[in-house]
Amino acid sequence: MPLPTGNAARTEPGATEPPRPFDAIMLSVGDGHWIYVEEVGRRGGVPVLFLHGGPGSGAQRSHRLLFDPERFHAVLFDQRGTGRSHPYLSRDANTTPHLVADIERIRTHMGFERMLIVGGSWGSTLALAYAETHPERVAGLVLRAVFLGTDAEVDWAFRRAAAEMRPDLYESFCAALPENERADPLKSYVARLTGSDADAQAAAARAWFQFERILSEFAPAAAEVSAQELTEGRIPPTPIMEAHYIANSFFLAPNALLDGAGRLASIPGAIIQGRYDLLCPPRAAYELAKRWPAASLEIVPSAGHSMTEPGVFDAMKRAIDRLVDAL
């Protein structure tokens, strides 16, 4: 069935106020989990689902700006245990297959036969996992900062990238741990973040959050993990959920997403990649594009990992509109 095109109007250039949801619900997905789901735009518009990163970051208001409310019926949701979903930070029955099933539950609830899927970083991982499981339900994919969920990528992001490219940052990340835990900082952080010691978990989460935020930007304001910030402020949830997934190799078989890329053959797509992304470097996007001829690959110069990096958001929005125009 062709996608409905709706009104072809575009959001005014320079618009910064995200559109408000026209509906929001708590959707039961089983296993005691209820997920927050919001709808933006208009019913009858082009169906599109947005997948946030992390795992654990939750959908943000700014994500709505990707979708012209006159053209799209956009659905955004907080994945299990994150954001406004309940139970908060629950890692029970929280795996990649569970999240793939949740996406299918949302699709059937919304009555979409097929939908465009947009996701970045972990959102790209989940988008690929869903598309390779249900290719007939995906009208197109727009992926940013491709992450294939491999142990090698995790080792790069949390050890090799910082140690080689930002050694001052890496040393401050290690220094936030007790001296006897610094030989393998990734292992130590994951153990603390998934452990039962609340104080150790909180300090590790704050350090991890700083480290990842700095590494995600081409020109970060800070260069090192701040010792003061290890004891102040709220406990960021994303590191706790990320550690759960890292400890379980993202609940994916080795190289599963790249090996399954043949299932994407009939799905048009676009890959947006920051040239200097240290968390999800261009190699993964490049390898995926080689196995997925129906996708275009756009490298954004002078950009790191974050969607807020110069040129990345605009490239995503252009790719979304271009893909829908083609469909």
Secondary structure as GFF3:
##gff-version 3
##sequence-region A 1 327
A	DSSP	beta_strand	23	30	.	.	.	ID=ss1
A	DSSP	beta_strand	33	41	.	.	.	ID=ss2
A	DSSP	beta_strand	46	51	.	.	.	ID=ss3
A	DSSP	three_ten_helix	61	66	.	.	.	ID=ss4
A	DSSP	beta_strand	72	77	.	.	.	ID=ss5
A	DSSP	alpha_helix	96	110	.	.	.	ID=ss6
A	DSSP	beta_strand	115	120	.	.	.	ID=ss7
A	DSSP	alpha_helix	122	133	.	.	.	ID=ss8
A	DSSP	three_ten_helix	135	137	.	.	.	ID=ss9
A	DSSP	beta_strand	138	144	.	.	.	ID=ss10
A	DSSP	alpha_helix	151	155	.	.	.	ID=ss11
A	DSSP	pi_helix	156	160	.	.	.	ID=ss12
A	DSSP	alpha_helix	161	165	.	.	.	ID=ss13
A	DSSP	alpha_helix	167	175	.	.	.	ID=ss14
A	DSSP	three_ten_helix	179	181	.	.	.	ID=ss15
A	DSSP	alpha_helix	185	194	.	.	.	ID=ss16
A	DSSP	alpha_helix	198	215	.	.	.	ID=ss17
A	DSSP	three_ten_helix	228	230	.	.	.	ID=ss18
A	DSSP	alpha_helix	238	247	.	.	.	ID=ss19
A	DSSP	three_ten_helix	249	251	.	.	.	ID=ss20
A	DSSP	alpha_helix	256	259	.	.	.	ID=ss21
A	DSSP	three_ten_helix	261	264	.	.	.	ID=ss22
A	DSSP	beta_strand	269	274	.	.	.	ID=ss23
A	DSSP	alpha_helix	282	291	.	.	.	ID=ss24
A	DSSP	beta_strand	295	300	.	.	.	ID=ss25
A	DSSP	alpha_helix	312	326	.	.	.	ID=ss26
###
